[in-house]
Amino acid sequence: MDRPLVSINFALSADGKISSVQKRPSGWTSNDDNARLLELRKEADALLVGRGTLESDRMTMKALQNPLRCVVSRSGEFDPQHPLFHTPGGAVHLLATEGTCREIPGAILHRGSLAEFLTELSALGVGRVHCEGGGELVRELLELDAVDEIHLTWAGHKLFGGREAPTLSGVPGDFLPASREYELTEFDPRPETGECFLSYRRKREARAQ
């Protein structure tokens, strides 16, 4: 494998939807979910998000071990005033898959595909990348078959609805090139909050010796 292990973490409403960056309800999950988010970050050498998620949530992508903070954008149009660029933490890596990033002091710029970027991170010594959104980015990771672990908070107390509401694999549209099979590794219901924490690991055939 010439890429790091990739994990993702999402909260899902009762109908399997994720909140869109344009209509994200504030505080719709619990303090326990936020604590789990921070615990999952501790295992990562690099955190990864799409630009829309970064801007909507005003993320600074911090963790105690100062992982690399990686953001993906098609256009490469990043706001240099965003808190990410003014908050101490791990090195900031920006990927533009189609456009050209303008220079932002302190940030390392990359141009190319997501697959190439993962390979570059591996060459930098990154063993685990943890992605926190959004759906379009996860869709691309799934198309690459590059999602090794899935961590979910199923928030059954919320129902978003909407024909065009995004799911874990992005907005409704074509199926993935092939099914992806995962096995359950954690099942932790929290009746007091109406949530359930779930984790899955990608099932892959053993390589021939």
PEHUNOR-V325093 format. One record per residue. OMEGA is omega in whole degrees, -180 to 180 (999 if undefined). Layout:
OMEGA  OMEGA
//
This chain:
-179  176  176  167  -177  174  177  179  -179  167  -180  172  -174  -179  175  -179  168  180  179  -178  180  -174  -177  177  -178  174  -175  173  -170  173  177  179  179  178  178  177  -178  178  179  178  -176  -177  -171  169  179  173  -174  174  170  -177  -179  178  178  -175  -179  -176  -179  -173  171  171  -177  171  -172  -176  179  176  172  180  -170  -179  -177  178  173  -173  -174  -178  179  179  -178  178  -179  -179  -180  -174  -177  -180  179  -180  180  180  -179  177  -178  179  171  -177  180  -179  180  179  168  -177  174  -176  177  -179  178  -173  178  178  180  -177  177  179  179  -180  178  177  178  179  177  179  177  179  179  179  -179  174  180  -176  -179  176  -4  -175  -180  178  179  176  -180  177  179  177  177  -172  -175  175  -176  179  176  176  -175  163  177  -177  -176  180  179  177  -177  -178  178  -178  -177  179  -175  174  -180  -178  174  -179  180  -178  -178  173  172  180  177  178  176  -175  -179  176  -178  178  178  175  -172  180  178  -176  -176  179  -177  -178  176  177  -178  173  -179  177  179  176  -179  178  179  179  178  180  999
//
